[in-house]
């Protein structure tokens, strides 16, 4: 099943995390990403979907297929209206965690993708944008 060039998946429960991974897998296959590229993007999407649900209180994942000259890529944006991240640099430090996990979510996701950006305002929410280019 082909997905549209842009779309949104809600992230309000565990089933939505599964749906986000499935959408990313389908999009990566449409873009003809290698198995390694697919795995990296699906892993990053899974981590960021879980962060959106657990730390952000739920939100959504938006996707866009990108074209820049001969390059094609996939952009994912994870948005929530949760408590936000007070110190983004600290949150991007390996091993730092506020949720009792292994502290690999944000820094681990950053290593798996081509582009990574975090915008967050304490008390207003967070938006994490990732891009993987083919």
TALINMO-V252364 format. One record per pair of residues at least 4 apart in sequence whose ideal C-beta (glycine too) atoms are under 8 Angstrom apart, sorted by the first residue. I is the first residue (numbers start at 1). J is the second residue. If there is no record, write none. Layout:
i->I j->J
i->I j->J
This chain:
i->1 j->26
i->2 j->26
i->2 j->30
i->3 j->7
i->3 j->23
i->3 j->26
i->3 j->27
i->3 j->30
i->3 j->63
i->5 j->64
i->5 j->65
i->6 j->62
i->6 j->63
i->6 j->64
i->6 j->65
i->7 j->23
i->7 j->62
i->7 j->63
i->8 j->60
i->8 j->61
i->8 j->62
i->8 j->63
i->9 j->16
i->9 j->19
i->9 j->20
i->9 j->23
i->9 j->60
i->9 j->61
i->9 j->63
i->10 j->16
i->10 j->58
i->10 j->59
i->10 j->60
i->11 j->16
i->11 j->17
i->11 j->20
i->11 j->49
i->11 j->52
i->11 j->53
i->11 j->58
i->11 j->59
i->11 j->60
i->11 j->61
i->11 j->78
i->11 j->80
i->12 j->16
i->12 j->53
i->12 j->58
i->13 j->17
i->13 j->53
i->13 j->58
i->14 j->18
i->14 j->53
i->15 j->19
i->16 j->20
i->16 j->49
i->16 j->53
i->17 j->21
i->17 j->46
i->17 j->49
i->17 j->50
i->17 j->53
i->18 j->22
i->19 j->23
i->20 j->24
i->20 j->45
i->20 j->46
i->20 j->49
i->20 j->61
i->21 j->25
i->21 j->42
i->21 j->45
i->21 j->46
i->21 j->49
i->22 j->26
i->23 j->27
i->23 j->61
i->23 j->63
i->24 j->28
i->24 j->41
i->24 j->42
i->24 j->45
i->24 j->63
i->24 j->74
i->24 j->76
i->25 j->29
i->25 j->38
i->25 j->42
i->26 j->30
i->27 j->31
i->27 j->63
i->27 j->65
i->27 j->74
i->28 j->33
i->28 j->37
i->28 j->38
i->28 j->41
i->28 j->42
i->28 j->74
i->28 j->132
i->29 j->33
i->29 j->38
i->30 j->65
i->31 j->65
i->31 j->72
i->31 j->73
i->31 j->74
i->31 j->134
i->32 j->134
i->33 j->37
i->33 j->38
i->33 j->41
i->33 j->74
i->33 j->132
i->33 j->134
i->34 j->38
i->35 j->39
i->36 j->40
i->37 j->41
i->37 j->132
i->37 j->134
i->38 j->42
i->39 j->43
i->40 j->44
i->40 j->112
i->40 j->113
i->40 j->132
i->41 j->45
i->41 j->74
i->41 j->76
i->41 j->112
i->41 j->113
i->41 j->130
i->41 j->132
i->42 j->46
i->43 j->47
i->43 j->108
i->43 j->109
i->43 j->112
i->44 j->48
i->44 j->76
i->44 j->108
i->44 j->109
i->44 j->112
i->44 j->113
i->44 j->130
i->44 j->132
i->45 j->49
i->45 j->61
i->45 j->76
i->45 j->130
i->46 j->50
i->47 j->51
i->47 j->104
i->47 j->105
i->47 j->106
i->47 j->108
i->47 j->109
i->48 j->52
i->48 j->61
i->48 j->76
i->48 j->78
i->48 j->105
i->48 j->109
i->48 j->128
i->48 j->130
i->49 j->53
i->49 j->61
i->49 j->78
i->50 j->54
i->50 j->105
i->51 j->55
i->51 j->56
i->51 j->78
i->51 j->105
i->51 j->106
i->51 j->128
i->52 j->56
i->52 j->58
i->52 j->59
i->52 j->60
i->52 j->61
i->52 j->78
i->52 j->79
i->52 j->80
i->52 j->126
i->52 j->128
i->53 j->57
i->53 j->58
i->53 j->59
i->54 j->99
i->55 j->80
i->55 j->82
i->55 j->83
i->55 j->98
i->55 j->99
i->55 j->126
i->56 j->80
i->56 j->81
i->56 j->82
i->56 j->83
i->56 j->125
i->56 j->126
i->57 j->80
i->57 j->81
i->57 j->82
i->57 j->83
i->58 j->80
i->58 j->82
i->59 j->78
i->59 j->79
i->59 j->80
i->59 j->81
i->59 j->82
i->59 j->125
i->60 j->78
i->60 j->79
i->60 j->80
i->61 j->76
i->61 j->77
i->61 j->78
i->61 j->79
i->62 j->76
i->62 j->77
i->62 j->79
i->63 j->74
i->63 j->75
i->63 j->76
i->63 j->77
i->64 j->74
i->64 j->75
i->64 j->77
i->65 j->72
i->65 j->73
i->65 j->74
i->65 j->75
i->66 j->71
i->66 j->72
i->66 j->73
i->66 j->74
i->66 j->75
i->66 j->131
i->66 j->133
i->67 j->71
i->67 j->72
i->67 j->73
i->68 j->72
i->68 j->73
i->68 j->133
i->71 j->133
i->71 j->134
i->72 j->133
i->72 j->134
i->73 j->114
i->73 j->131
i->73 j->132
i->73 j->133
i->73 j->134
i->74 j->131
i->74 j->132
i->75 j->129
i->75 j->130
i->75 j->131
i->76 j->129
i->76 j->130
i->76 j->131
i->77 j->127
i->77 j->128
i->77 j->129
i->78 j->126
i->78 j->127
i->78 j->128
i->78 j->129
i->79 j->125
i->79 j->126
i->79 j->127
i->80 j->125
i->80 j->126
i->81 j->124
i->81 j->125
i->82 j->125
i->82 j->126
i->83 j->122
i->83 j->123
i->84 j->120
i->84 j->121
i->84 j->122
i->84 j->123
i->84 j->124
i->84 j->125
i->84 j->126
i->85 j->91
i->85 j->118
i->85 j->120
i->85 j->122
i->85 j->126
i->86 j->90
i->86 j->122
i->87 j->91
i->88 j->92
i->88 j->118
i->88 j->120
i->89 j->93
i->90 j->96
i->91 j->96
i->91 j->106
i->91 j->118
i->92 j->96
i->92 j->106
i->92 j->107
i->92 j->110
i->92 j->118
i->93 j->103
i->93 j->107
i->94 j->103
i->94 j->104
i->94 j->107
i->94 j->108
i->95 j->102
i->95 j->103
i->96 j->103
i->97 j->101
i->97 j->102
i->97 j->103
i->101 j->105
i->103 j->107
i->104 j->108
i->105 j->109
i->106 j->110
i->106 j->118
i->106 j->128
i->107 j->111
i->108 j->112
i->109 j->113
i->109 j->116
i->109 j->128
i->109 j->130
i->110 j->116
i->112 j->132
i->113 j->130
i->113 j->131
i->113 j->132
i->114 j->131
i->114 j->132
i->114 j->133
i->115 j->129
i->115 j->130
i->115 j->131
i->115 j->133
i->116 j->128
i->116 j->129
i->116 j->130
i->116 j->131
i->117 j->128
i->117 j->129
i->117 j->130
i->118 j->126
i->118 j->127
i->118 j->128
i->118 j->129
i->119 j->126
i->119 j->127
i->119 j->129
i->120 j->125
i->120 j->126
i->120 j->127
i->121 j->125
